[in-house]
Amino acid sequence: MILVADSSALITLSICNCLEILNTIFNEIKVPFEVYNEVTKFSKPESEKLKLFLKDKIEKINSEDYFISEGSLGAGEAKAIALYRKLKANWLLVDDEKARKIANLNQIKIIGSLGVLVIAKDRGLIKSILPLIEKIRNSNSFFSESLLNKAIELAGENSL
């Protein structure tokens, strides 16, 4: 199963120390070069962890070849959607709301970082998502409280 990842979801999973979960759930993880550049900038949170994790997962893509215009999306999101199409991937890992809407309109199967955590809990890869949700709440990642609580509920846990 191939997963193409965008930057914000990767950063969130890195904050939770859960990047390796992706290797357990998915057979192959790929990122466009633009996403790699975005998450490994020195000023970005988690850049060193992401540089190590992504070093052998980078693909170059010309989005024009796959009919994706950056338009209202960022370069990384547009390239991730184009790479998804090029590889005929199974999942697009993306948290950005606008990118998720565009992916849905294009019949692209999406999963977010919180969805990965719920799957990890269901498969016994993690004991609880509550401490991970707390890390997310205390980070620069933005998720609504209702979305965080929904993930907690889906994992079969009680909110704090």
C-alpha positions, 0 to 999 in steps of 0.5 A, spaced: 500 500 500 502 506 497 502 513 501 503 519 499 504 524 504 504 532 505 508 536 510 503 538 515 501 531 517 508 529 517 510 534 522 504 532 526 506 525 526 513 527 528 511 531 534 508 525 537 514 521 535 510 517 531 513 517 524 515 510 524 508 508 525 507 510 517 512 504 515 508 499 519 501 501 516 503 502 509 508 498 505 511 504 501 511 512 503 513 517 498 513 525 498 514 530 493 521 533 493 517 540 495 514 537 501 521 534 503 524 541 502 518 544 506 519 540 512 526 540 512 528 547 513 532 549 519 527 553 522 521 548 521 519 544 527 521 537 527 526 538 521 532 533 523 527 527 525 523 528 518 530 529 514 532 522 517 525 519 516 524 522 509 531 521 506 529 515 501 522 517 500 523 523 495 520 523 488 520 528 483 514 530 480 512 535 474 505 537 476 503 539 470 504 532 467 498 530 472 493 535 471 494 539 478 494 546 478 497 549 484 492 554 484 489 555 491 493 550 494 501 550 496 506 547 492 507 541 496 500 540 497 499 540 489 505 536 488 503 531 493 496 530 489 500 530 483 505 524 486 499 520 488 496 520 481 503 518 478 504 513 483 497 510 483 497 511 490 492 508 495 492 514 500 494 521 501 496 523 508 494 530 508 491 535 514 490 541 510 482 542 510 483 546 503 487 540 500 482 535 503 476 538 500 480 538 493 482 531 494 475 529 495 473 532 489 478 528 485 476 521 488 483 521 492 483 517 498 485 521 504 487 520 511 490 525 516 495 524 522 489 523 527 486 518 522 493 514 522 493 515 530 486 512 530 489 506 526 495 505 530 491 504 536 486 499 533 492 495 531 495 495 538 501 499 535 500 504 541 497 504 547 493 510 547 492 516 543 491 521 549 498 523 551 499 524 543 493 528 543 496 532 548 503 533 545 499 536 539 495 540 543 501 543 546 504 544 539 504 549 533 499 544 530 492 546 529 486 542 530 479 544 533 478 541 539 472 537 536 476 534 531 481 532 537 475 529 541 472 525 535 479 522 534 479 520 542 472 517 541 474 513 535 480 510 538 475 508 544 478 513 549 475 518 554 477 525 553 481 529 558 
